[in-house]
Amino acid sequence: MTQAFCLTHVPFEGPGVFEWALTELGLEFTTFLVPERGLPSSPGDFLLVMGGPMSANDADPWIADEIAFIRKAIESRTRVIGVCLGAQLMAKAMGGNVYKGPQLEIGITTIRLTAAGQADPVFSQLGNPAEVFEWHSEGIEPPPGAIVMAESDSYPVQAFRMGGRAAGILFHAEMERTDVDHLCANCPQDIKTAGLTSTSILQKSKFYLPILQQWARTLVESLAAS
């Protein structure tokens, strides 16, 4: 295992601690801002698919291309982690759906593990219930064969696994403090809609970010060993 690729969709939603976890394992790490740079020629050994404000249902040609690329990666048993939009793209790639959710979820929210999540050696380490960082307004209908790992009152699919080498999380486990700063600075309308402030989001998240970052490393290490 030598090559990790990261698909990003906007400059302010990057790989965060996932990058450090993968480079510490000795992988060469390359990021592709897909709307501008396009896709790599192959999925590599480990593929990250990150978030963004666009929808997996948008008609942009690059989104269709990326969905097909993700399908190829999963079917070839590349190790794949999808985050937020990335998880939604994964779901669509494998026959699931993405829908407009009942509400915007941003900042720290509470999720619960399903029975499968509680039995999973990685997801069980999140805690149950778990406080996670979120920023989304669309939900996931899981594809055939997916195993739902976590849920919440508003979004019944917060995380899922596909086989042994692909995992999608609707929440953000990768973010460092600067990543939250950038997200708040670039999405002020979301904050206003949710009735929050950037200060309140940062204040509440600072305790949970290190816990989520450690879990993100555990997820990477587990998939890398598979």
Summary of the structure (lengths in Angstrom):
residues: 226
radius of gyration: 15.9
end to end distance: 10.9
largest distance: 44.9
contacts: 784
relative contact order: 0.17
helix: 38%
strand: 28%
